[in-house]
Amino acid sequence: MGDCVLWRLPPTPYLRLHEERHVLQYHVLGPFFLPLYFALLLTCGYWNHPFEKDARRASQCALPPLDFPHQN
């Protein structure tokens, strides 16, 4: 059947990489992914959730830093 991530709006490159990391986490953990995700969400919260931290780190490492124009 394959992997599927549904988007309401076109995703940013960061969001696409973030969600792709969750797909990889699911492939590693299989049927344990969702129970572990929700258990850790209850105990750690969203920002400190190990799966979310991993997804943020993976998506930040894969993208070049933003180059903002300098204002004079």
C-alpha positions, 0 to 999 in steps of 0.5 A, a space after each residue: 500500500 505504501 506511505 501516505 501523508 495528507 496535506 491540506 495545503 502545499 507543505 514547505 520543504 521543512 514540513 515535508 522532511 519533518 513528516 518524512 522522518 515520522 514515516 521512517 520512525 513508523 517503519 522502525 517501530 511498526 505497530 508500536 509507533 502510535 502507542 509510543 507516540 501518544 504515551 510520550 506525548 502525555 509524559 513529555 509534551 509536544 516540544 520535548 517529545 523524543 520523536 518530534 525532537 528527532 523530526 525537527 533535528 532531521 529536517 533542520 539538518 537537511 535544509 540549507 540555512 535561510 539567507 536573509 537579505 541584509 538591510 542597511 
